[in-house]
Amino acid sequence: MKKQKIYYRYYRYDGKPLVAKREILYEFKLTSRLLLDELCFQWNKEKLEDAINSSIDKGDKENFLKLSQAYKHFIWE
């Protein structure tokens, strides 16, 4: 079997020039990720606290126990 040869021809690009975007620095990526994680954590914790307080006000013991188990993940240290 004969070997196949491939020929490449280069043509000049006549379109608009492409502009390369600079990559975001790793420190900025990490800082923004940590900030978003902290904001989400605080928001979820506040919503859970509100739900626990409302279940206490309503006297719903089953819902309170379920929510308090979920709240344990927010207070471990």
Beta strands, then each sheet from edge to edge (+ up, - down):
end
